[in-house]
Amino acid sequence: MGTRATYRFLETEFSPETTVYINDDGYPSGAVKYYILPACKGNYRRLSVEKFIRANEKAEICNGHDSHGDTEYRYDFTQSFTNFKPHPVMWIHVRHLPPGSDEWVEEFNGTLDEFIGYTLPTVIASHTPEY
């Protein structure tokens, strides 16, 4: 599908803010299935912009969410540490631009684990076994 999206990884102590553009499968279940899960390789807490780019041949670094005028989804990734967990928590904020609208609508705001759970039924339903 030609659903275009930008993926912004906010600054951490190890890397600068970086935005990546991919020109297809940018809807939430496509983003999880084709881009986020391959980059995580089973460890959702260790997602980084470097891993995301390495796992996605179609990824191109851009100047920000506004650098491509044809995107339908915007993803923001933020890593934070809490007193309750010994590892960083990856947060994701997803916005969607409905057809014919100029206003971005929030679709999801929570942890990456929650986002994967949010999209999982659609990811599973769309899976076709390879024979």
Z-matrix of the N, CA and C atoms (Angstrom, degrees):
N
C 1 1.448
C 2 1.524 1 109.54
N 3 1.321 2 117.41 1 150.52
C 4 1.451 3 122.48 2 -177.75
C 5 1.518 4 113.42 3 -93.51
N 6 1.323 5 118.81 4 36.87
C 7 1.454 6 121.95 5 179.63
C 8 1.523 7 108.87 6 -83.88
N 9 1.317 8 116.56 7 107.57
C 10 1.460 9 121.77 8 -174.10
C 11 1.528 10 111.14 9 -86.70
N 12 1.352 11 114.94 10 147.40
C 13 1.464 12 119.45 11 -178.35
C 14 1.526 13 110.89 12 -149.61
N 15 1.324 14 114.00 13 156.17
C 16 1.459 15 120.75 14 170.86
C 17 1.522 16 107.83 15 -116.50
N 18 1.323 17 115.31 16 145.72
C 19 1.459 18 123.80 17 -177.08
C 20 1.525 19 107.11 18 -125.16
N 21 1.320 20 116.90 19 108.99
C 22 1.465 21 120.54 20 -178.09
C 23 1.526 22 109.85 21 -103.57
N 24 1.314 23 115.36 22 124.69
C 25 1.451 24 122.63 23 176.11
C 26 1.525 25 106.64 24 -102.43
N 27 1.327 26 116.18 25 112.76
C 28 1.456 27 120.13 26 -176.67
C 29 1.528 28 110.40 27 -71.68
N 30 1.305 29 115.61 28 156.63
C 31 1.464 30 122.92 29 -174.72
C 32 1.528 31 111.90 30 -54.99
N 33 1.326 32 115.18 31 139.65
C 34 1.461 33 121.86 32 172.11
C 35 1.526 34 107.01 33 -124.34
N 36 1.305 35 115.97 34 179.57
C 37 1.461 36 117.88 35 178.13
C 38 1.521 37 111.59 36 -68.89
N 39 1.343 38 117.63 37 -14.78
C 40 1.458 39 121.63 38 -176.92
C 41 1.529 40 114.63 39 -107.14
N 42 1.339 41 118.36 40 -15.54
C 43 1.468 42 119.15 41 -177.63
C 44 1.533 43 111.01 42 -150.86
N 45 1.335 44 116.18 43 151.90
C 46 1.471 45 120.27 44 179.01
C 47 1.529 46 110.72 45 -77.70
N 48 1.325 47 116.26 46 166.13
C 49 1.465 48 119.95 47 174.13
C 50 1.523 49 108.56 48 -59.99
N 51 1.326 50 115.74 49 132.38
C 52 1.463 51 121.12 50 -178.52
C 53 1.519 52 109.01 51 -140.23
N 54 1.340 53 115.88 52 134.99
C 55 1.465 54 121.12 53 176.91
C 56 1.515 55 108.77 54 -115.71
N 57 1.329 56 114.77 55 138.40
C 58 1.458 57 122.58 56 -177.78
C 59 1.527 58 108.65 57 -122.54
N 60 1.317 59 116.81 58 138.53
C 61 1.473 60 123.26 59 177.98
C 62 1.521 61 108.82 60 -110.69
N 63 1.328 62 116.25 61 135.90
C 64 1.469 63 122.51 62 172.78
C 65 1.519 64 106.49 63 -133.31
N 66 1.340 65 116.23 64 132.73
C 67 1.461 66 120.14 65 -169.16
C 68 1.523 67 116.15 66 -89.39
N 69 1.330 68 118.92 67 8.63
C 70 1.464 69 117.95 68 174.72
C 71 1.532 70 111.47 69 -155.17
N 72 1.338 71 115.30 70 165.68
C 73 1.467 72 123.72 71 178.85
C 74 1.525 73 113.32 72 55.17
N 75 1.331 74 117.98 73 36.67
C 76 1.454 75 121.53 74 -177.32
C 77 1.515 76 115.23 75 -85.41
N 78 1.337 77 118.44 76 -5.28
C 79 1.460 78 121.07 77 175.55
C 80 1.532 79 107.77 78 -63.39
N 81 1.340 80 119.86 79 157.25
C 82 1.465 81 121.09 80 -171.22
C 83 1.531 82 115.95 81 -53.10
N 84 1.317 83 119.28 82 -48.40
C 85 1.470 84 118.37 83 -178.30
C 86 1.522 85 111.29 84 -68.58
N 87 1.326 86 118.04 85 -33.70
C 88 1.467 87 120.98 86 175.84
C 89 1.515 88 111.26 87 -67.68
N 90 1.330 89 116.94 88 -40.88
C 91 1.468 90 120.85 89 178.41
C 92 1.523 91 110.56 90 -60.84
N 93 1.317 92 116.74 91 -42.10
C 94 1.467 93 120.17 92 178.91
C 95 1.519 94 110.48 93 -68.06
N 96 1.313 95 117.24 94 -51.49
C 97 1.467 96 121.94 95 -173.87
C 98 1.528 97 112.83 96 -65.30
N 99 1.317 98 117.33 97 -45.47
C 100 1.463 99 120.14 98 -171.65
C 101 1.524 100 114.56 99 -96.47
N 102 1.321 101 118.19 100 -24.24
C 103 1.463 102 119.41 101 -172.00
C 104 1.519 103 113.97 102 -120.78
N 105 1.332 104 118.41 103 -47.59
C 106 1.463 105 120.54 104 -174.75
C 107 1.531 106 111.67 105 -76.22
N 108 1.332 107 118.41 106 -51.92
C 109 1.469 108 120.07 107 -178.86
C 110 1.527 109 112.72 108 -60.67
N 111 1.345 110 120.07 109 -44.80
C 112 1.465 111 118.70 110 176.99
C 113 1.532 112 112.86 111 -60.60
N 114 1.322 113 117.91 112 -33.73
C 115 1.462 114 120.82 113 179.83
C 116 1.525 115 111.50 114 -73.53
N 117 1.341 116 117.04 115 -32.35
C 118 1.470 117 120.92 116 -178.98
C 119 1.521 118 112.27 117 -77.83
N 120 1.315 119 116.49 118 -32.39
C 121 1.471 120 122.04 119 -176.19
C 122 1.523 121 111.36 120 50.40
N 123 1.340 122 115.78 121 44.55
C 124 1.459 123 121.27 122 175.93
C 125 1.519 124 115.13 123 88.16
N 126 1.329 125 119.11 124 -9.89
C 127 1.455 126 121.02 125 -179.99
C 128 1.531 127 108.65 126 -115.55
N 129 1.340 128 116.65 127 87.38
C 130 1.455 129 122.20 128 -174.42
C 131 1.519 130 113.03 129 -64.43
N 132 1.318 131 116.83 130 -21.09
C 133 1.462 132 119.82 131 -178.05
C 134 1.520 133 112.46 132 -81.15
N 135 1.295 134 117.64 133 -7.51
C 136 1.464 135 121.25 134 -175.80
C 137 1.526 136 112.74 135 -113.99
N 138 1.321 137 117.69 136 22.08
C 139 1.455 138 120.52 137 177.30
C 140 1.526 139 109.16 138 -68.73
N 141 1.320 140 116.46 139 131.81
C 142 1.464 141 121.62 140 177.18
C 143 1.515 142 108.41 141 -138.38
N 144 1.308 143 116.93 142 163.57
C 145 1.463 144 120.18 143 178.80
C 146 1.526 145 110.04 144 -62.18
N 147 1.318 146 117.46 145 -36.72
C 148 1.472 147 119.90 146 179.53
C 149 1.525 148 111.25 147 -62.68
N 150 1.321 149 116.61 148 -46.03
C 151 1.475 150 120.10 149 178.75
C 152 1.525 151 110.73 150 -65.02
N 153 1.327 152 116.44 151 -38.14
C 154 1.462 153 121.19 152 -179.83
C 155 1.532 154 110.52 153 -61.97
N 156 1.327 155 116.59 154 -45.70
C 157 1.467 156 120.88 155 -179.44
C 158 1.527 157 110.90 156 -68.02
N 159 1.335 158 117.67 157 -43.26
C 160 1.468 159 120.50 158 179.90
C 161 1.525 160 112.23 159 -61.76
N 162 1.327 161 116.99 160 -34.53
C 163 1.467 162 121.16 161 -176.40
C 164 1.525 163 113.17 162 -83.30
N 165 1.328 164 117.75 163 -7.71
C 166 1.461 165 120.87 164 -173.67
C 167 1.519 166 111.41 165 -131.44
N 168 1.313 167 115.30 166 101.74
C 169 1.471 168 120.69 167 -179.02
C 170 1.527 169 112.78 168 -60.52
N 171 1.320 170 117.03 169 -27.86
C 172 1.467 171 120.90 170 -177.23
C 173 1.527 172 113.06 171 -81.62
N 174 1.324 173 117.63 172 -8.13
C 175 1.461 174 121.44 173 -175.54
C 176 1.523 175 111.29 174 -70.88
N 177 1.328 176 115.44 175 133.88
C 178 1.464 177 119.87 176 174.21
C 179 1.522 178 108.40 177 -131.66
N 180 1.313 179 116.49 178 133.82
C 181 1.459 180 121.42 179 178.53
C 182 1.526 181 108.06 180 -70.81
N 183 1.336 182 116.05 181 136.98
C 184 1.461 183 120.29 182 179.67
C 185 1.529 184 109.51 183 -134.64
N 186 1.325 185 116.50 184 179.17
C 187 1.462 186 121.56 185 -174.78
C 188 1.525 187 114.90 186 -82.80
N 189 1.296 188 119.31 187 -1.06
C 190 1.460 189 121.35 188 -179.76
C 191 1.509 190 111.09 189 144.53
N 192 1.322 191 115.48 190 178.76
C 193 1.465 192 120.29 191 -178.52
C 194 1.524 193 112.58 192 -57.65
N 195 1.319 194 118.02 193 -32.54
C 196 1.462 195 121.17 194 -175.77
C 197 1.519 196 114.38 195 -86.43
N 198 1.324 197 118.22 196 0.02
C 199 1.466 198 119.70 197 -175.06
C 200 1.530 199 112.91 198 -72.96
N 201 1.326 200 117.53 199 -20.20
C 202 1.465 201 121.57 200 174.90
C 203 1.522 202 107.30 201 -120.39
N 204 1.301 203 117.44 202 123.82
C 205 1.456 204 121.10 203 -176.56
C 206 1.513 205 114.90 204 -81.72
N 207 1.334 206 117.05 205 -1.40
C 208 1.464 207 119.57 206 -174.39
C 209 1.526 208 114.04 207 -108.94
N 210 1.335 209 118.14 208 15.26
C 211 1.463 210 119.07 209 -177.54
C 212 1.525 211 111.67 210 -80.20
N 213 1.331 212 114.93 211 147.97
C 214 1.458 213 121.84 212 178.73
C 215 1.525 214 112.46 213 -110.27
N 216 1.343 215 116.21 214 -19.75
C 217 1.456 216 121.09 215 179.12
C 218 1.512 217 110.18 216 -132.41
N 219 1.345 218 114.98 217 145.06
C 220 1.463 219 122.22 218 174.81
C 221 1.522 220 107.90 219 -127.78
N 222 1.315 221 115.36 220 128.19
C 223 1.461 222 121.78 221 179.41
C 224 1.526 223 108.63 222 -116.42
N 225 1.322 224 117.20 223 133.23
C 226 1.460 225 122.27 224 174.46
C 227 1.525 226 107.97 225 -120.21
N 228 1.327 227 116.37 226 127.06
C 229 1.464 228 122.74 227 178.58
C 230 1.523 229 108.86 228 -110.88
N 231 1.318 230 116.29 229 130.61
C 232 1.455 231 122.43 230 178.45
C 233 1.520 232 108.22 231 -131.93
N 234 1.304 233 116.31 232 132.92
C 235 1.460 234 120.23 233 177.49
C 236 1.520 235 108.93 234 -104.52
N 237 1.333 236 117.01 235 134.22
C 238 1.461 237 119.38 236 179.11
C 239 1.526 238 109.64 237 -141.64
N 240 1.300 239 114.44 238 156.30
C 241 1.454 240 121.28 239 176.19
C 242 1.522 241 107.88 240 -107.90
N 243 1.326 242 116.01 241 144.70
C 244 1.459 243 120.13 242 177.23
C 245 1.521 244 108.46 243 -126.12
N 246 1.304 245 115.48 244 163.96
C 247 1.467 246 120.27 245 177.55
C 248 1.520 247 111.67 246 -73.59
N 249 1.321 248 116.60 247 -16.25
C 250 1.455 249 120.33 248 -173.46
C 251 1.522 250 113.62 249 -93.61
N 252 1.323 251 117.09 250 -14.40
C 253 1.464 252 119.73 251 -177.51
C 254 1.523 253 109.16 252 -128.47
N 255 1.334 254 116.76 253 139.82
C 256 1.463 255 119.76 254 -178.06
C 257 1.527 256 113.82 255 -79.39
N 258 1.312 257 117.97 256 -2.75
C 259 1.459 258 122.74 257 -177.24
C 260 1.527 259 109.47 258 -127.53
N 261 1.324 260 117.27 259 160.73
C 262 1.473 261 118.68 260 178.91
C 263 1.524 262 111.29 261 -67.79
N 264 1.314 263 115.82 262 150.98
C 265 1.463 264 122.17 263 176.58
C 266 1.528 265 107.05 264 -108.17
N 267 1.332 266 116.79 265 129.92
C 268 1.457 267 121.42 266 177.93
C 269 1.524 268 107.70 267 -94.57
N 270 1.321 269 115.57 268 122.42
C 271 1.460 270 122.59 269 178.07
C 272 1.520 271 108.30 270 -102.95
N 273 1.325 272 115.94 271 148.51
C 274 1.458 273 120.60 272 178.90
C 275 1.528 274 109.24 273 -135.08
N 276 1.322 275 114.96 274 136.46
C 277 1.457 276 122.27 275 176.82
C 278 1.528 277 106.23 276 -121.97
N 279 1.321 278 116.88 277 123.07
C 280 1.465 279 121.64 278 -176.17
C 281 1.519 280 109.26 279 -117.28
N 282 1.343 281 115.23 280 130.16
C 283 1.463 282 121.23 281 175.22
C 284 1.524 283 109.19 282 -124.85
N 285 1.326 284 115.13 283 147.76
C 286 1.462 285 122.76 284 -176.49
C 287 1.526 286 108.82 285 -126.68
N 288 1.332 287 116.18 286 140.24
C 289 1.462 288 121.38 287 175.25
C 290 1.527 289 107.96 288 -104.15
N 291 1.336 290 117.66 289 103.51
C 292 1.469 291 119.82 290 -179.58
C 293 1.532 292 111.24 291 -62.27
N 294 1.335 293 117.46 292 148.78
C 295 1.477 294 120.71 293 178.95
C 296 1.526 295 111.02 294 -55.06
N 297 1.321 296 116.34 295 134.14
C 298 1.453 297 121.95 296 177.86
C 299 1.518 298 115.08 297 78.66
N 300 1.335 299 117.53 298 4.43
C 301 1.462 300 120.66 299 -177.91
C 302 1.530 301 110.54 300 -110.35
N 303 1.331 302 115.23 301 155.60
C 304 1.458 303 121.64 302 173.29
C 305 1.521 304 111.46 303 -106.44
N 306 1.327 305 116.96 304 -0.38
C 307 1.460 306 122.25 305 -175.41
C 308 1.528 307 110.98 306 -107.01
N 309 1.339 308 115.97 307 125.29
C 310 1.458 309 121.33 308 175.78
C 311 1.520 310 109.09 309 -76.00
N 312 1.330 311 117.12 310 136.66
C 313 1.459 312 123.57 311 -177.60
C 314 1.525 313 108.80 312 -114.18
N 315 1.325 314 116.11 313 132.13
C 316 1.463 315 119.43 314 177.01
C 317 1.516 316 109.52 315 -69.08
N 318 1.317 317 116.20 316 127.83
C 319 1.463 318 121.07 317 177.63
C 320 1.518 319 112.15 318 -105.83
N 321 1.328 320 116.50 319 -32.20
C 322 1.457 321 119.91 320 -178.80
C 323 1.521 322 109.48 321 -157.54
N 324 1.343 323 115.92 322 144.24
C 325 1.462 324 121.62 323 174.41
C 326 1.524 325 106.97 324 -149.67
N 327 1.322 326 117.00 325 110.15
C 328 1.463 327 121.05 326 -178.10
C 329 1.517 328 110.40 327 179.05
N 330 1.321 329 115.85 328 -162.39
C 331 1.462 330 119.31 329 -179.48
C 332 1.532 331 109.81 330 -79.65
N 333 1.322 332 115.30 331 161.07
C 334 1.457 333 120.03 332 177.97
C 335 1.527 334 110.55 333 -62.51
N 336 1.334 335 117.66 334 -39.04
C 337 1.471 336 120.90 335 176.73
C 338 1.530 337 110.54 336 -58.48
N 339 1.329 338 117.03 337 -43.50
C 340 1.466 339 120.97 338 179.25
C 341 1.528 340 111.00 339 -66.06
N 342 1.327 341 116.75 340 -38.46
C 343 1.468 342 120.71 341 179.68
C 344 1.518 343 111.00 342 -65.18
N 345 1.317 344 117.12 343 -41.42
C 346 1.466 345 120.27 344 177.73
C 347 1.525 346 109.17 345 -62.77
N 348 1.338 347 117.55 346 -41.83
C 349 1.465 348 120.88 347 176.27
C 350 1.520 349 112.23 348 -63.78
N 351 1.324 350 116.84 349 -37.09
C 352 1.473 351 123.47 350 179.22
C 353 1.529 352 110.68 351 -63.00
N 354 1.337 353 117.35 352 -38.01
C 355 1.464 354 120.98 353 -176.32
C 356 1.527 355 113.25 354 -95.63
N 357 1.321 356 117.76 355 -13.17
C 358 1.462 357 121.04 356 -172.42
C 359 1.531 358 114.88 357 -55.36
N 360 1.341 359 120.12 358 -43.97
C 361 1.474 360 117.92 359 178.83
C 362 1.534 361 112.73 360 -56.26
N 363 1.329 362 117.79 361 -39.28
C 364 1.459 363 121.12 362 179.51
C 365 1.517 364 111.16 363 -72.08
N 366 1.336 365 117.33 364 -38.06
C 367 1.468 366 121.50 365 178.19
C 368 1.518 367 109.59 366 -62.08
N 369 1.330 368 117.00 367 -46.09
C 370 1.472 369 120.91 368 -179.57
C 371 1.523 370 110.36 369 -65.08
N 372 1.334 371 117.52 370 -43.57
C 373 1.468 372 121.07 371 -178.80
C 374 1.523 373 111.88 372 -63.71
N 375 1.337 374 117.28 373 -30.14
C 376 1.449 375 120.11 374 -177.90
C 377 1.527 376 113.47 375 -89.34
N 378 1.328 377 116.17 376 -3.37
C 379 1.465 378 119.04 377 -176.84
C 380 1.524 379 110.62 378 -75.42
N 381 1.295 380 115.57 379 127.67
C 382 1.460 381 120.18 380 173.96
C 383 1.515 382 107.52 381 -116.78
N 384 1.316 383 117.62 382 123.05
C 385 1.459 384 120.80 383 -178.01
C 386 1.523 385 111.82 384 -61.00
N 387 1.311 386 115.82 385 143.67
C 388 1.459 387 120.72 386 176.66
C 389 1.526 388 108.14 387 -93.76
N 390 1.324 389 115.44 388 128.05
C 391 1.472 390 120.39 389 179.94
C 392 1.486 391 110.20 390 -113.89
